[in-house]
Amino acid sequence: MKEKTISKRIIYKGKILALEKALVKLVNGKKATREVIRHNGAVAVIAIEKPDKLILIRQFRYPVGKTLFEIPAGRIDKNEAPLDCIKREMKEETGYKLKNIIKLLDLYPCVGYSDELIHIYKAETGVKGKSKPEFDENIRISKVRLPKALEMVRKGKIKDSKTIIAILALKTLLKS
């Protein structure tokens, strides 16, 4: 079922992604064009403040023109390990250090046009310090219990896919 790449070229390279255009040969012998967003990958964490509050952040997302609830997350820098990235992002966005970090899952959020892979972790919050968001981030922290987070998903108040998947994975994990 694999497509064979005939040619490819980067048609745009930005700070966080590159857009590649490829010509491929399909299994049936025909040719097709593929446009692919190339991305370093990202991390996200469902952080739990004891006893049972999840840390969610709210921030404006320009592509959809809305302020969304999300779990803390961020793009992996070149040559950065995902675990180091999630510790850095959590500190930047919320001020919290993390402890008892475990990997939940990896997911491709948009396989039709992107190679981005998001590594999702579960962790407990540790010591809280001062957050240091990047200059273009305006973040608000919310703390909600899992039943409330599940209700927010059901009612469409949480629309971010990585956040929905992480919340549902946590619920499944707690049942087993």
Secondary structure, DSSP 8 states (H G I E B T S, - for coil): ---EEEEEEEEEE-SS-EEEEEEEE-TTS-EEEEEEEE---EEEEEEEETTTEEEEEEEEETTTTEEEEE-SEEE--TT--HHHHHHHHHHHHH-EEEEEEEEEEEE-S-TTTB---EEEEEEEEEEE------TT---EEEEEEHHHHHHHHHTTS---HHHHHHHHHHHHHHH-
